[in-house]
Amino acid sequence: MMPDMTDLDQINAYDYDLPSELIASTPVERRDSSRLMVIDRARESISHHRFYELPELLWQGDLLVVNNTRVVPARLTGVRTATGGKWEGLFLRLESTGEWRLIGQTRGRLQPGEMLTLSPADPLSPHPSARLTLVLKARQEDGSWSAVAESPLPPLELLDQFGTLPLPHYMHREANLNDRERYQTTYAEKPGAAAAPTAGLHFTPELFQRCRERGIEKTEVTLHVGLGTFRPVSVEQLAEHRMHSEWCDLPADTVDQIRKVKEQGGRLISVGTTTVRPLETAAQSGTLIPWQGETDLFIRPPYRFQVIDGLITNFHLPRSTLLVLVSAFAGRELIFKAYAEAIQQRYRFFSYGDAMLIL
């Protein structure tokens, strides 16, 4: 049942009930065979398609903007060196100081200076007896920890050896060999994400080629997706919620391509909410400029969008900042009408689920 709320700054206005069997725990056989709901904001209409129909649903001269981040094996398991107690955590990012930023859970309270011992995640590892020590430095305000890895190896090599792919918790399963390919976009290039930019999972090289043949080009930004993007909001008032920062990069050539498309009357179609955030962050002055750095932009009603004209996105968790973002773009009433229809039509939800195109 969808809530009947009028106060758009209340998180309760973005809650809904979802039958558990509609949560997709595995991908469809072909990336572009997933279902695609199309929402027309001007007509307030909803129609149903397949993702491979996308080139025919866009216009010649439109520009797709994708997030080229790559998911790293960020899920870590180990023990507290002093006590032997189990610890599970997630690598969030590498700081400019070389320190790791982590979140984790264990029994008891961790202390600065405490050490964690990690073992290879893959049981078939060529070095099954290898160990990695992480020394905790300081607990941050958001509950994460800074830590130092006691190894001369580069962080990505260490994650490849000691980490596994971090599937979302609602899938209730461990990552397998198939996930190593399917939980990455086909254009993933810049390693650093703790979660996939899931709207991009539907694209294939062949689909991009069909778009190009119809005069629809592609350009790229980078935002290393962290867990803060997907966490449910824990406060009642959205104004009190603070987003976790995520590193992003909007290159000058992407800005030039966007300006050219806009000047020629084309539309900018953001592939995913994680692509929206760097674009809108870089346009906060009123003019889109090349930009690189951390963004904690929280897009919520009545946000006025500066850059994007359309959005491709999956169906999002209740009470999440992503659901708030799409409600700001399309209007909460229309989005909840679409979600109700998606549930009725048995769409697949969340990371491995179906998609919507908002125009």
NORHUQUI-V933109 format. One record per pair of residues at least 12 apart in sequence whose C-alpha atoms are under 10 Angstrom apart, sorted by the first residue. I is the first residue (numbers start at 1). J is the second residue. Records with the same first field share a line. If there is no record, write none. Layout:
I = J ; J
This chain:
1 = 15 ; 16 ; 17 ; 18 ; 340
2 = 14 ; 15 ; 16 ; 17 ; 18 ; 336 ; 337 ; 339 ; 340
3 = 15 ; 16 ; 17 ; 336
4 = 333 ; 336
5 = 332 ; 333
6 = 332 ; 333
7 = 237
8 = 237 ; 238 ; 300 ; 301 ; 302 ; 324 ; 327 ; 328 ; 332
9 = 236 ; 237 ; 238 ; 239 ; 240 ; 300 ; 301 ; 302 ; 324
10 = 235 ; 236 ; 237 ; 238 ; 239 ; 319
11 = 232 ; 233 ; 234 ; 235 ; 236 ; 237 ; 238 ; 239 ; 241 ; 318 ; 319 ; 320 ; 321 ; 324
12 = 233 ; 235 ; 236 ; 237 ; 238 ; 318 ; 319
13 = 236 ; 318 ; 319 ; 324 ; 332 ; 336
14 = 233 ; 317 ; 318 ; 319 ; 320 ; 321 ; 323 ; 324 ; 327 ; 332 ; 335 ; 336
15 = 317 ; 318 ; 319 ; 320 ; 323 ; 324 ; 336
16 = 317 ; 318 ; 319 ; 336 ; 339 ; 340
17 = 317 ; 318 ; 340 ; 343
18 = 317 ; 318 ; 339 ; 340 ; 343 ; 349
19 = 343 ; 346 ; 349
20 = 170 ; 349
21 = 346 ; 348 ; 349
22 = 342 ; 343 ; 346 ; 347 ; 348 ; 349 ; 350 ; 353
23 = 170 ; 171 ; 315 ; 317 ; 347 ; 348 ; 349 ; 350 ; 351 ; 352 ; 353
24 = 170 ; 171 ; 347 ; 348 ; 349 ; 350 ; 351 ; 352 ; 353 ; 354
25 = 167 ; 168 ; 169 ; 170 ; 171 ; 172 ; 173 ; 348 ; 349 ; 350 ; 351 ; 352 ; 353
26 = 171 ; 173 ; 178 ; 179 ; 182 ; 183 ; 351 ; 352 ; 353
27 = 178 ; 179 ; 182 ; 183 ; 201 ; 202 ; 348 ; 351 ; 352 ; 353 ; 354
28 = 182 ; 202 ; 348 ; 352 ; 353 ; 354
29 = 182
30 = 52 ; 182 ; 202 ; 203 ; 204
31 = 51 ; 52 ; 182 ; 185 ; 186 ; 200 ; 201 ; 202 ; 203 ; 204 ; 207 ; 352 ; 354
32 = 50 ; 51 ; 52 ; 53 ; 54 ; 201 ; 202 ; 203 ; 204 ; 206 ; 207 ; 354
33 = 49 ; 50 ; 51 ; 52 ; 53 ; 202 ; 203 ; 354
34 = 49 ; 50 ; 51 ; 52 ; 201 ; 202 ; 347 ; 348 ; 352 ; 353 ; 354 ; 355
35 = 48 ; 49 ; 50 ; 51 ; 52 ; 53 ; 202 ; 347 ; 348 ; 353 ; 354 ; 355 ; 356
36 = 48 ; 49 ; 50 ; 51 ; 52 ; 53 ; 54 ; 202 ; 312 ; 313 ; 314 ; 347 ; 354 ; 355 ; 356 ; 357
37 = 49 ; 50 ; 51 ; 312 ; 313 ; 314 ; 338 ; 339 ; 341 ; 342 ; 347 ; 354 ; 355 ; 356 ; 357 ; 358
38 = 50 ; 54 ; 57 ; 312 ; 338 ; 355 ; 356 ; 357 ; 358 ; 359
39 = 310 ; 311 ; 330 ; 334 ; 335 ; 338 ; 356 ; 357 ; 358 ; 359
40 = 310 ; 330 ; 334 ; 357 ; 358 ; 359
41 = 310 ; 329 ; 330 ; 331 ; 334 ; 335 ; 358 ; 359
42 = 330 ; 359
43 = 359
44 = 330 ; 331 ; 333 ; 334 ; 335 ; 337 ; 338 ; 359
45 = 334 ; 337 ; 338
46 = 334 ; 337 ; 338 ; 341 ; 356 ; 357 ; 358
47 = 338 ; 356 ; 357
48 = 342 ; 345 ; 356
49 = 355 ; 356
50 = 354 ; 355 ; 356
51 = 202 ; 203 ; 207 ; 354 ; 355 ; 356 ; 357
52 = 202 ; 203 ; 204 ; 206 ; 207 ; 210
53 = 207 ; 210
54 = 203 ; 207 ; 208 ; 210 ; 211 ; 357
55 = 207 ; 208 ; 209 ; 210 ; 211 ; 212 ; 213 ; 214 ; 215 ; 216
56 = 210 ; 211 ; 214
57 = 357 ; 359
58 = 211 ; 214 ; 215 ; 216 ; 267 ; 269 ; 310 ; 357 ; 359
59 = 211 ; 214 ; 215 ; 216 ; 266 ; 267
60 = 211 ; 212 ; 213 ; 214 ; 215 ; 216 ; 217 ; 266 ; 267
61 = 212 ; 214 ; 215 ; 216 ; 217 ; 261 ; 262 ; 264 ; 265 ; 266 ; 267 ; 268
62 = 211 ; 214 ; 215 ; 216 ; 217 ; 218 ; 258 ; 261 ; 262 ; 264 ; 265 ; 266 ; 267 ; 268 ; 269 ; 309 ; 310
63 = 211 ; 212 ; 215 ; 216 ; 217 ; 218 ; 219 ; 257 ; 258 ; 261 ; 262 ; 266 ; 267 ; 268 ; 269 ; 270 ; 309 ; 310
64 = 208 ; 211 ; 216 ; 217 ; 218 ; 219 ; 220 ; 258 ; 267 ; 268 ; 269 ; 270 ; 271 ; 310 ; 311 ; 312
65 = 217 ; 218 ; 219 ; 220 ; 221 ; 254 ; 258 ; 268 ; 269 ; 270 ; 271 ; 272 ; 275 ; 276 ; 279 ; 308 ; 311 ; 312
66 = 185 ; 187 ; 188 ; 197 ; 199 ; 200 ; 218 ; 219 ; 220 ; 221 ; 222 ; 223 ; 269 ; 270 ; 271 ; 272 ; 273 ; 274 ; 275 ; 276 ; 312
67 = 185 ; 187 ; 188 ; 189 ; 190 ; 196 ; 197 ; 198 ; 199 ; 200 ; 219 ; 220 ; 221 ; 222 ; 223 ; 224 ; 225 ; 248 ; 249 ; 250 ; 270 ; 271 ; 272 ; 273 ; 274 ; 275 ; 276 ; 278
68 = 184 ; 185 ; 186 ; 187 ; 188 ; 189 ; 190 ; 191 ; 193 ; 196 ; 197 ; 200 ; 219 ; 220 ; 221 ; 222 ; 223 ; 224 ; 275
69 = 184 ; 185 ; 187 ; 188 ; 189 ; 190 ; 191 ; 192 ; 193 ; 194 ; 195 ; 196 ; 197 ; 220 ; 221 ; 222 ; 223 ; 224 ; 225 ; 248 ; 274
70 = 183 ; 184 ; 185 ; 186 ; 187 ; 188 ; 189 ; 190 ; 191 ; 192 ; 193 ; 194 ; 195 ; 196 ; 197 ; 222 ; 223 ; 224 ; 225
71 = 165 ; 166 ; 180 ; 183 ; 184 ; 185 ; 188 ; 189 ; 190 ; 191 ; 192 ; 193 ; 194 ; 195 ; 196 ; 197 ; 224 ; 225 ; 226
72 = 91 ; 92 ; 93 ; 156 ; 159 ; 160 ; 163 ; 164 ; 165 ; 166 ; 180 ; 184 ; 190 ; 191 ; 192 ; 193 ; 194 ; 195 ; 196 ; 224
73 = 90 ; 91 ; 121 ; 156 ; 157 ; 158 ; 159 ; 160 ; 161 ; 162 ; 163 ; 164 ; 165 ; 166 ; 167 ; 180 ; 191 ; 192 ; 193 ; 194 ; 195
74 = 89 ; 90 ; 91 ; 92 ; 93 ; 102 ; 156 ; 159 ; 160 ; 162 ; 163 ; 164 ; 165 ; 166 ; 167 ; 192 ; 193 ; 194 ; 195
75 = 88 ; 89 ; 90 ; 91 ; 92 ; 102 ; 103 ; 104 ; 121 ; 159 ; 162 ; 163 ; 164 ; 165 ; 166 ; 167 ; 194
76 = 88 ; 89 ; 90 ; 91 ; 102 ; 103 ; 104 ; 118 ; 119 ; 120 ; 121 ; 159 ; 162 ; 163 ; 164 ; 165 ; 166
77 = 89 ; 90 ; 104 ; 105 ; 116 ; 117 ; 118 ; 119 ; 120 ; 121 ; 162 ; 163 ; 164
78 = 116 ; 117 ; 118 ; 119 ; 120 ; 121 ; 131 ; 132 ; 133 ; 134 ; 162
79 = 106 ; 115 ; 116 ; 117 ; 118 ; 119 ; 133
80 = 106 ; 107 ; 110 ; 114 ; 115 ; 116 ; 117 ; 118 ; 133 ; 134
81 = 114 ; 115 ; 116 ; 117 ; 118 ; 133 ; 134 ; 135
82 = 114 ; 115 ; 116 ; 117
83 = 115 ; 116
84 = 116 ; 117
85 = 106 ; 107 ; 108 ; 116
86 = 105 ; 106 ; 107 ; 116 ; 117
87 = 104 ; 105 ; 106 ; 107 ; 116 ; 117 ; 118
88 = 103 ; 104 ; 105 ; 106 ; 118
89 = 102 ; 103 ; 104 ; 105 ; 106 ; 144 ; 163 ; 166
90 = 102 ; 103 ; 104 ; 105 ; 144 ; 163 ; 164 ; 165 ; 166 ; 194 ; 226 ; 227
91 = 103 ; 104 ; 144 ; 145 ; 159 ; 163 ; 166 ; 192 ; 193 ; 194 ; 226 ; 227
92 = 144 ; 145 ; 146 ; 192 ; 193 ; 194 ; 195 ; 224 ; 225 ; 226 ; 227 ; 228 ; 246
93 = 146 ; 155 ; 192 ; 193 ; 194 ; 224 ; 225 ; 226 ; 246 ; 247
94 = 146 ; 147 ; 155 ; 156 ; 192
95 = 146 ; 147
97 = 148
98 = 146 ; 147 ; 148 ; 149 ; 154 ; 155
99 = 134 ; 135 ; 136 ; 137 ; 145 ; 146 ; 147 ; 148 ; 149 ; 155
100 = 134 ; 135 ; 136 ; 137 ; 145 ; 146 ; 147 ; 148 ; 149 ; 155
101 = 136 ; 137 ; 138 ; 139 ; 140 ; 144 ; 145 ; 146 ; 147 ; 148
102 = 136 ; 139 ; 140 ; 143 ; 144 ; 145 ; 146 ; 147
103 = 139 ; 140 ; 142 ; 143 ; 144 ; 145 ; 146 ; 227
104 = 143 ; 144 ; 145
110 = 136 ; 139 ; 145
111 = 136 ; 137 ; 138 ; 139 ; 145
112 = 135 ; 136 ; 137 ; 138 ; 139 ; 145 ; 146 ; 147
113 = 134 ; 135 ; 136 ; 137 ; 138 ; 147 ; 148
114 = 134 ; 135 ; 136 ; 137 ; 147
115 = 132 ; 133 ; 134 ; 135 ; 136 ; 137 ; 147 ; 148 ; 149
116 = 132 ; 133 ; 134 ; 135 ; 136 ; 147 ; 149
117 = 131 ; 132 ; 133 ; 134 ; 135
118 = 130 ; 131 ; 132 ; 133 ; 134 ; 161 ; 162 ; 163
119 = 131 ; 132 ; 133 ; 161 ; 162 ; 163
120 = 132 ; 158 ; 159 ; 160 ; 161 ; 162 ; 163 ; 164
121 = 159 ; 160 ; 161 ; 162 ; 163 ; 164 ; 165
122 = 160 ; 161 ; 162 ; 163 ; 164
125 = 161 ; 162
126 = 161
127 = 161
128 = 161 ; 162
130 = 161 ; 162
131 = 150 ; 151 ; 161 ; 162
132 = 149 ; 150 ; 151 ; 158 ; 161 ; 162
133 = 147 ; 148 ; 149 ; 150 ; 151
134 = 146 ; 147 ; 148 ; 149 ; 150 ; 151
135 = 147 ; 148 ; 149 ; 150
136 = 148 ; 149
142 = 228 ; 242 ; 243 ; 244
156 = 191 ; 192
164 = 176 ; 180
165 = 177 ; 179 ; 180 ; 183 ; 194 ; 195
166 = 179 ; 183 ; 193 ; 194 ; 195 ; 196
167 = 179 ; 183 ; 194 ; 195 ; 196 ; 351
168 = 194 ; 195 ; 196 ; 227 ; 230 ; 350 ; 351 ; 352
170 = 317 ; 350 ; 351
171 = 350 ; 351 ; 352
182 = 196 ; 201 ; 202 ; 352
183 = 195 ; 196 ; 197 ; 198 ; 200 ; 201 ; 351 ; 352
184 = 196 ; 197 ; 198 ; 200 ; 201
185 = 197 ; 198 ; 199 ; 200 ; 201 ; 202 ; 203 ; 204
186 = 200 ; 201 ; 202 ; 203 ; 204 ; 205
187 = 200 ; 201 ; 203 ; 204 ; 205 ; 220
188 = 200 ; 201 ; 222
189 = 222
190 = 221 ; 222 ; 223 ; 224
191 = 222 ; 224
192 = 222 ; 223 ; 224 ; 225 ; 226 ; 247
193 = 222 ; 223 ; 224 ; 225 ; 226 ; 227 ; 246 ; 247
194 = 224 ; 225 ; 226 ; 227
195 = 224 ; 225 ; 226 ; 227 ; 229 ; 230 ; 351
196 = 224 ; 225 ; 226 ; 274 ; 351
197 = 223 ; 224 ; 225 ; 271 ; 272 ; 273 ; 274 ; 275 ; 313 ; 314 ; 351
198 = 271 ; 272 ; 273 ; 274 ; 312 ; 313 ; 314 ; 315 ; 350 ; 351 ; 352 ; 353 ; 354 ; 355
199 = 270 ; 271 ; 272 ; 273 ; 274 ; 275 ; 311 ; 312 ; 313 ; 314 ; 315 ; 350 ; 351 ; 352 ; 353 ; 354 ; 355 ; 356 ; 357
200 = 271 ; 272 ; 275 ; 312 ; 313 ; 314 ; 355
201 = 271 ; 272 ; 314 ; 351 ; 352 ; 353 ; 354 ; 355
202 = 314 ; 352 ; 353 ; 354 ; 355
203 = 271
216 = 266 ; 267
217 = 257 ; 261
218 = 254 ; 257 ; 268 ; 269 ; 271
219 = 253 ; 254 ; 255 ; 257 ; 258 ; 270
220 = 249 ; 250 ; 251 ; 253 ; 254 ; 255 ; 270 ; 271 ; 275
221 = 248 ; 249 ; 250 ; 251 ; 254 ; 255 ; 274 ; 275 ; 276 ; 278 ; 279
222 = 247 ; 248 ; 249 ; 250 ; 251 ; 274 ; 275 ; 278 ; 292
223 = 246 ; 247 ; 248 ; 249 ; 250 ; 274 ; 275 ; 276 ; 277 ; 278 ; 292 ; 293 ; 294 ; 295
224 = 245 ; 246 ; 247 ; 248 ; 249 ; 274 ; 294
225 = 245 ; 246 ; 247 ; 248 ; 274 ; 275
226 = 244 ; 245 ; 246 ; 247 ; 274
227 = 244 ; 245 ; 246
228 = 242 ; 243 ; 244 ; 245 ; 246 ; 296 ; 320 ; 321
229 = 243 ; 244 ; 245 ; 246 ; 273 ; 274 ; 296 ; 298 ; 320 ; 321 ; 322
230 = 316 ; 317 ; 319 ; 320 ; 321 ; 322 ; 323
231 = 243 ; 244 ; 317 ; 318 ; 319 ; 320 ; 321 ; 322
232 = 317 ; 318 ; 319 ; 320 ; 321 ; 322 ; 323
233 = 318 ; 319 ; 320 ; 321 ; 324
234 = 319 ; 320
235 = 319
236 = 319
238 = 298 ; 300 ; 301 ; 321 ; 324
239 = 298 ; 300
241 = 298 ; 321
242 = 296 ; 297 ; 298
243 = 295 ; 296 ; 297 ; 298 ; 299 ; 321
244 = 294 ; 295 ; 296 ; 297 ; 298
245 = 293 ; 294 ; 295 ; 296 ; 297
246 = 274 ; 277 ; 278 ; 293 ; 294 ; 295 ; 296 ; 297
247 = 278 ; 292 ; 293 ; 294 ; 295 ; 296
248 = 274 ; 275 ; 277 ; 278 ; 279 ; 281 ; 282 ; 291 ; 292 ; 293 ; 294 ; 295
249 = 278 ; 279 ; 282 ; 290 ; 291 ; 292 ; 293 ; 294 ; 295
250 = 275 ; 278 ; 279 ; 281 ; 282 ; 288 ; 289 ; 290 ; 291 ; 292 ; 293
251 = 289 ; 290 ; 291 ; 292
252 = 289 ; 290 ; 291
253 = 290
254 = 289 ; 290
255 = 279 ; 282 ; 288 ; 289 ; 290 ; 291
256 = 288 ; 289 ; 290
258 = 288 ; 307 ; 308
259 = 288 ; 289 ; 307
262 = 307 ; 309
266 = 309
267 = 307 ; 308 ; 309 ; 310 ; 359
268 = 307 ; 308 ; 309 ; 310 ; 311
269 = 307 ; 308 ; 309 ; 310 ; 311 ; 312 ; 357 ; 358 ; 359
270 = 307 ; 308 ; 309 ; 310 ; 311 ; 312 ; 313 ; 357 ; 358
271 = 310 ; 311 ; 312 ; 313 ; 314 ; 357
272 = 311 ; 312 ; 313 ; 314 ; 322 ; 326 ; 355 ; 357
273 = 299 ; 311 ; 312 ; 313 ; 314 ; 321 ; 322 ; 323 ; 325 ; 326
274 = 313 ; 322
275 = 308 ; 311 ; 312
276 = 299 ; 305 ; 307 ; 308 ; 310 ; 311 ; 325
277 = 295 ; 296 ; 297 ; 298 ; 299 ; 325
278 = 290 ; 291 ; 292 ; 293 ; 294 ; 295 ; 296 ; 297
279 = 291 ; 305 ; 306 ; 307 ; 308
280 = 295 ; 297 ; 299 ; 304 ; 305 ; 306 ; 307 ; 308
281 = 293 ; 294 ; 295 ; 296 ; 297 ; 298 ; 299 ; 306 ; 307
282 = 295 ; 306 ; 307
283 = 305 ; 306 ; 307
284 = 297 ; 305 ; 306 ; 307
285 = 306
286 = 306 ; 307
287 = 306 ; 307
288 = 306 ; 307
298 = 321 ; 322 ; 324 ; 325
299 = 321 ; 322 ; 324 ; 325 ; 326 ; 327 ; 328 ; 329
300 = 321 ; 322 ; 323 ; 324 ; 325 ; 326 ; 327 ; 328 ; 329
301 = 324 ; 325 ; 326 ; 327 ; 328 ; 329 ; 330 ; 331 ; 332
302 = 327 ; 328 ; 329 ; 331
303 = 325 ; 327 ; 328 ; 329
304 = 328 ; 329
305 = 328 ; 329
308 = 329 ; 359
309 = 329 ; 358 ; 359
310 = 329 ; 330 ; 357 ; 358 ; 359
311 = 326 ; 329 ; 330 ; 356 ; 357 ; 358 ; 359
312 = 326 ; 355 ; 356 ; 357 ; 358 ; 359
313 = 326 ; 350 ; 351 ; 354 ; 355 ; 356 ; 357 ; 358
314 = 348 ; 349 ; 350 ; 351 ; 352 ; 353 ; 354 ; 355 ; 356 ; 357
315 = 338 ; 339 ; 342 ; 347 ; 348 ; 349 ; 350 ; 351 ; 352 ; 353 ; 354 ; 355 ; 356
316 = 339 ; 349 ; 350 ; 351 ; 353 ; 355
317 = 349 ; 350 ; 351
323 = 335 ; 336
326 = 358
329 = 358 ; 359
330 = 358 ; 359
335 = 358
338 = 356
342 = 354 ; 356
